Amino acid sequence: MFEDIPRPGLWKRLLLGGFLVVFAAAGATAVAAFHEVDKVVQALELGTELKLGKNTLAQTDPGKPQTLLILGSDRRPRANGEGASGARSDTIMLVRLNPDKDATAIMSLPRDLKVQIPGHGVEKINAAYEYGGPALTLQTVKRLTGLPINHVINVTFKGFWRAVNAIGCVYADVDRDYFNESAEFAYINIDPGYQRLCARQALQYVRFRHYDTDLVRSARQQDFLRQMKQQVTYTDLISKRERLVTIFGRNTATDSDLRSRSEVLRLLKLAVYSAGQPIQEIHFEGEIGPSFVEASDAQVQKLVQQFLKVEDSPGPRGRAPEERPARKPKRRQRRPERSINVYDATGVGEDQGLQAVQAGAGGSLPVFYPTLLLNSSQFVPPPRVYKLMAPDGKRYGAYRMVMRRTNANGEYYRLQGTTWKNPPILDKPTEKRRIGGREYELHFAGDRLRLVAWRTPKASYWISNTLLQTLTKKQMMAIARSARRCC
């Protein structure tokens, strides 16, 4: 069973998702029914009460913003508040619930961040949990950021796969092939393509470490959480709230204030409001060294101000380290394409389309392929042709083409086609735009275009950005517009 327990450092967004989903589930009816609040209190009492010391948590008036410190560890802390022997807390995350803002802000602190730990000197921030559990971690975070903290929630991970199954699993846009069967890393075997991930596979996908950087892993977790949040409706939450609340309670330790009806109700009201808001992540800026991630006081305070104001970090979600210098494409580029760094890939694109048809696509699932690719990128053959199962058990035809940036580690963009006309990933586009007789559905994440979709009478199609969102809007649109029907 231990191989199914996710590594705590890989759950920065999943913790937030679990917290909001469970509290919103109860809160959807708790505001009007005190017995629902009591159920939440009783569930939280199943976990350990955190001993954080007197006057360490901030008090706020009802309806005012609250800042939560959410910790992820691989086991419960001791009843006295100290860390369990050998326990790790690689997830240290701040969450800001503010009814006066249009989004919920989160900021994750890197586990290797160089800080002053009271009584222990300069260390990595995750060492605070090992030395003194949630109490010392709270002191360290307050000293670093200067932020008042209202509540501390310590979450373990054994119940995550049960929570994923309880909400009906998650449809994820898996960017590439994930495979490992060596003993050095955790086992995984997940093919690329849009698909339903449950229990163990969901854990394997979000915890994957081999070859990826921390930036790519974090982006994958954020993408998984976004798709999970998109697929779960209030009706689902209400119908499953008792099971979700129990799972959450058994794997959670909280401060003493979250064991009273009045304070739980206050937090529930904020959580219900926040559940309908987008999540804005403040991306931590620092210098990655051989042993530490280092950030100056000025950098930390800039991030704190962004966190309080809920200002989404602009631009890509990070940049993958280069493996080797980018090569200029040998093929002569057409003039309009030079400024956006794409090249004519008609020949190899058509070959990918033919392979997809030979593998069983075509007919009821017409195959489109891109004729433009990003400079210094190439197809990862062969395309995958498979059956995609919807929640009602109906099976749809599907295929996936994967393109890899050859000068960057872990960056894959892709084209998906499926006869499923309305998959959850295409719900609620940011805008629609008609160009050249084709209507495109644009899905943004902040200022980045993460997905461009179009539909035909037979199927739906989309181009997905890399997990780090490194392709620009012009590049995404150019690749989508270049898609041509095969054969």
Solvent accessible surface area in square Angstrom, and as a share of the most:
residue,aa,sasa,rsa
1,M,146,0.65
2,F,166,0.69
3,E,113,0.51
4,D,14,0.07
5,I,32,0.16
6,P,2,0.01
7,R,76,0.28
8,P,2,0.01
9,G,9,0.08
10,L,6,0.03
11,W,1,0.00
12,K,33,0.14
13,R,11,0.04
14,L,6,0.03
15,L,9,0.05
16,L,0,0.00
17,G,3,0.03
18,G,27,0.26
19,F,0,0.00
20,L,5,0.02
21,V,19,0.11
22,V,9,0.05
23,F,2,0.01
24,A,0,0.00
25,A,0,0.00
26,A,2,0.02
27,G,1,0.01
28,A,33,0.25
29,T,41,0.24
30,A,2,0.01
31,V,78,0.45
32,A,100,0.78
33,A,24,0.19
34,F,109,0.45
35,H,111,0.50
36,E,6,0.03
37,V,0,0.00
38,D,39,0.20
39,K,71,0.30
40,V,4,0.02
41,V,16,0.09
42,Q,111,0.49
43,A,7,0.06
44,L,3,0.01
45,E,91,0.41
46,L,90,0.45
47,G,9,0.08
48,T,24,0.14
49,E,56,0.25
50,L,5,0.02
51,K,105,0.45
52,L,18,0.09
53,G,58,0.56
54,K,189,0.80
55,N,153,0.78
56,T,30,0.18
57,L,28,0.14
58,A,31,0.24
59,Q,140,0.62
60,T,39,0.23
61,D,96,0.50
62,P,98,0.62
63,G,47,0.45
64,K,109,0.46
65,P,26,0.17
66,Q,1,0.00
67,T,0,0.00
68,L,0,0.00
69,L,0,0.00
70,I,0,0.00
71,L,0,0.00
72,G,0,0.00
73,S,0,0.00
74,D,18,0.09
75,R,109,0.40
76,R,91,0.33
77,P,6,0.04
78,R,109,0.40
79,A,74,0.57
80,N,89,0.46
81,G,2,0.02
82,E,81,0.36
83,G,5,0.05
84,A,15,0.11
85,S,85,0.55
86,G,50,0.48
87,A,3,0.02
88,R,113,0.41
89,S,1,0.00
90,D,14,0.07
91,T,0,0.00
92,I,1,0.01
93,M,0,0.00
94,L,0,0.00
95,V,0,0.00
96,R,41,0.15
97,L,0,0.00
98,N,11,0.06
99,P,41,0.26
100,D,116,0.60
101,K,68,0.29
102,D,124,0.64
103,A,5,0.04
104,T,0,0.00
105,A,0,0.00
106,I,0,0.00
107,M,2,0.01
108,S,10,0.07
109,L,1,0.01
110,P,26,0.17
111,R,59,0.22
112,D,41,0.21
113,L,2,0.01
114,K,83,0.35
115,V,11,0.06
116,Q,88,0.39
117,I,1,0.01
118,P,34,0.22
119,G,84,0.81
120,H,88,0.39
121,G,32,0.31
122,V,72,0.41
123,E,51,0.23
124,K,69,0.29
125,I,0,0.00
126,N,36,0.18
127,A,17,0.13
128,A,0,0.00
129,Y,0,0.00
130,E,106,0.48
131,Y,93,0.35
132,G,14,0.13
133,G,0,0.00
134,P,0,0.00
135,A,20,0.15
136,L,19,0.09
137,T,0,0.00
138,L,1,0.01
139,Q,83,0.37
140,T,1,0.01
141,V,0,0.00
142,K,63,0.27
143,R,148,0.54
144,L,39,0.19
145,T,3,0.02
146,G,62,0.60
147,L,7,0.03
148,P,79,0.50
149,I,0,0.00
150,N,9,0.05
151,H,3,0.01
152,V,0,0.00
153,I,0,0.00
154,N,1,0.00
155,V,14,0.08
156,T,12,0.07
157,F,5,0.02
158,K,112,0.47
159,G,4,0.04
160,F,28,0.12
161,W,72,0.25
162,R,101,0.37
163,A,25,0.20
164,V,1,0.00
165,N,53,0.27
166,A,4,0.03
167,I,20,0.10
168,G,33,0.32
169,C,13,0.08
170,V,1,0.00
171,Y,8,0.03
172,A,0,0.00
173,D,4,0.02
174,V,0,0.00
175,D,1,0.00
176,R,27,0.10
177,D,73,0.38
178,Y,1,0.00
179,F,104,0.43
180,N,12,0.06
181,E,127,0.57
182,S,59,0.38
183,A,113,0.88
184,E,143,0.64
185,F,59,0.25
186,A,41,0.32
187,Y,120,0.45
188,I,3,0.01
189,N,73,0.37
190,I,1,0.01
191,D,62,0.32
192,P,18,0.11
193,G,0,0.00
194,Y,0,0.00
195,Q,25,0.11
196,R,98,0.36
197,L,0,0.00
198,C,39,0.23
199,A,20,0.16
200,R,129,0.47
201,Q,71,0.32
202,A,0,0.00
203,L,2,0.01
204,Q,24,0.11
205,Y,2,0.01
206,V,0,0.00
207,R,22,0.08
208,F,15,0.06
209,R,75,0.27
210,H,39,0.18
211,Y,156,0.59
212,D,13,0.07
213,T,30,0.17
214,D,75,0.39
215,L,71,0.35
216,V,2,0.01
217,R,20,0.07
218,S,15,0.10
219,A,8,0.06
220,R,0,0.00
221,Q,2,0.01
222,Q,45,0.20
223,D,24,0.13
224,F,1,0.00
225,L,4,0.02
226,R,60,0.22
227,Q,2,0.01
228,M,10,0.04
229,K,54,0.23
230,Q,57,0.25
231,Q,37,0.17
232,V,22,0.13
233,T,72,0.42
234,Y,96,0.37
235,T,102,0.59
236,D,45,0.24
237,L,10,0.05
238,I,60,0.30
239,S,85,0.55
240,K,63,0.27
241,R,47,0.17
242,E,98,0.44
243,R,132,0.48
244,L,3,0.01
245,V,11,0.06
246,T,46,0.27
247,I,23,0.12
248,F,18,0.07
249,G,0,0.00
250,R,143,0.52
251,N,22,0.11
252,T,1,0.00
253,A,1,0.01
254,T,1,0.01
255,D,2,0.01
256,S,61,0.39
257,D,50,0.26
258,L,0,0.00
259,R,48,0.17
260,S,46,0.29
261,R,111,0.40
262,S,80,0.52
263,E,23,0.10
264,V,0,0.00
265,L,26,0.13
266,R,57,0.21
267,L,0,0.00
268,L,0,0.00
269,K,101,0.43
270,L,8,0.04
271,A,0,0.00
272,V,37,0.21
273,Y,102,0.39
274,S,1,0.01
275,A,20,0.16
276,G,71,0.68
277,Q,13,0.06
278,P,80,0.50
279,I,37,0.19
280,Q,44,0.19
281,E,5,0.02
282,I,1,0.01
283,H,37,0.16
284,F,41,0.17
285,E,77,0.34
286,G,28,0.27
287,E,123,0.55
288,I,137,0.70
289,G,34,0.33
290,P,151,0.95
291,S,61,0.39
292,F,55,0.23
293,V,20,0.12
294,E,83,0.37
295,A,26,0.20
296,S,58,0.37
297,D,123,0.64
298,A,78,0.60
299,Q,56,0.25
300,V,6,0.03
301,Q,81,0.36
302,K,108,0.46
303,L,1,0.01
304,V,4,0.03
305,Q,84,0.38
306,Q,29,0.13
307,F,0,0.00
308,L,52,0.26
309,K,110,0.46
310,V,20,0.11
311,E,80,0.36
312,D,38,0.20
313,S,13,0.09
314,P,103,0.65
315,G,15,0.14
316,P,32,0.20
317,R,26,0.09
318,G,18,0.17
319,R,168,0.61
320,A,10,0.07
321,P,74,0.46
322,E,118,0.53
323,E,79,0.35
324,R,112,0.41
325,P,111,0.69
326,A,59,0.46
327,R,190,0.69
328,K,184,0.78
329,P,37,0.23
330,K,209,0.89
331,R,127,0.46
332,R,208,0.76
333,Q,31,0.14
334,R,120,0.44
335,R,189,0.69
336,P,111,0.70
337,E,17,0.08
338,R,118,0.43
339,S,99,0.64
340,I,25,0.13
341,N,77,0.39
342,V,0,0.00
343,Y,34,0.13
344,D,31,0.16
345,A,1,0.00
346,T,36,0.21
347,G,44,0.42
348,V,78,0.45
349,G,0,0.00
350,E,81,0.36
351,D,70,0.36
352,Q,8,0.04
353,G,0,0.00
354,L,73,0.36
355,Q,52,0.23
356,A,0,0.00
357,V,50,0.29
358,Q,149,0.66
359,A,63,0.49
360,G,61,0.58
361,A,10,0.08
362,G,21,0.20
363,G,58,0.56
364,S,83,0.54
365,L,7,0.03
366,P,6,0.04
367,V,2,0.01
368,F,19,0.08
369,Y,5,0.02
370,P,0,0.00
371,T,7,0.04
372,L,15,0.08
373,L,0,0.00
374,L,10,0.05
375,N,28,0.14
376,S,19,0.12
377,S,6,0.04
378,Q,96,0.42
379,F,17,0.07
380,V,58,0.33
381,P,83,0.52
382,P,101,0.64
383,P,10,0.06
384,R,61,0.22
385,V,44,0.25
386,Y,27,0.10
387,K,124,0.52
388,L,4,0.02
389,M,85,0.38
390,A,5,0.04
391,P,98,0.62
392,D,114,0.59
393,G,40,0.39
394,K,116,0.49
395,R,139,0.51
396,Y,37,0.14
397,G,14,0.14
398,A,0,0.00
399,Y,0,0.00
400,R,1,0.00
401,M,0,0.00
402,V,9,0.05
403,M,0,0.00
404,R,54,0.20
405,R,44,0.16
406,T,23,0.13
407,N,14,0.07
408,A,4,0.03
409,N,38,0.20
410,G,7,0.07
411,E,3,0.01
412,Y,29,0.11
413,Y,0,0.00
414,R,8,0.03
415,L,0,0.00
416,Q,0,0.00
417,G,0,0.00
418,T,0,0.00
419,T,25,0.15
420,W,24,0.09
421,K,80,0.34
422,N,104,0.53
423,P,0,0.00
424,P,23,0.14
425,I,1,0.01
426,L,3,0.02
427,D,63,0.33
428,K,188,0.80
429,P,37,0.23
430,T,87,0.50
431,E,64,0.29
432,K,120,0.51
433,R,77,0.28
434,R,156,0.57
435,I,41,0.21
436,G,84,0.80
437,G,66,0.64
438,R,54,0.20
439,E,71,0.32
440,Y,5,0.02
441,E,10,0.05
442,L,0,0.00
443,H,3,0.01
444,F,48,0.20
445,A,27,0.21
446,G,50,0.48
447,D,83,0.43
448,R,32,0.12
449,L,0,0.00
450,R,27,0.10
451,L,3,0.02
452,V,0,0.00
453,A,0,0.00
454,W,2,0.01
455,R,90,0.33
456,T,35,0.20
457,P,128,0.81
458,K,102,0.43
459,A,0,0.00
460,S,0,0.00
461,Y,0,0.00
462,W,0,0.00
463,I,0,0.00
464,S,4,0.03
465,N,2,0.01
466,T,0,0.00
467,L,11,0.05
468,L,1,0.01
469,Q,20,0.09
470,T,14,0.08
471,L,0,0.00
472,T,56,0.33
473,K,81,0.34
474,K,142,0.60
475,Q,17,0.08
476,M,0,0.00
477,M,16,0.07
478,A,18,0.14
479,I,0,0.00
480,A,0,0.00
481,R,132,0.48
482,S,18,0.12
483,A,6,0.05
484,R,123,0.45
485,R,142,0.52
486,C,9,0.06
487,C,119,0.72
